[in-house]
Amino acid sequence: MSTPSIPMPARAFHGTAVVRAAFLIALFGWGTGVYGPPVFSAGGGLAHRLA
């Protein structure tokens, strides 16, 4: 007795890649939002002192 074949979908499902990309975008966005302002404000003060 043979096993029934499962038809393959016409297009591949890219759900895993989409979730990974969304996670990386969120990670970088969160890092920039939390750690970005102190870096930019310190850099602005440094530029003001050097001028």
MOTAUR-V954541 format. One record per pair of residues at least 24 apart in sequence whose ideal C-beta (glycine too) atoms are under 10 Angstrom apart, sorted by the first residue. I is the first residue (numbers start at 1). J is the second residue. D is the distance in Angstrom with one decimal. If there is no record, write none. Layout:
# MOTAUR-V954541
i:I j:J d:D
i:I j:J d:D
This chain:
# MOTAUR-V954541
none
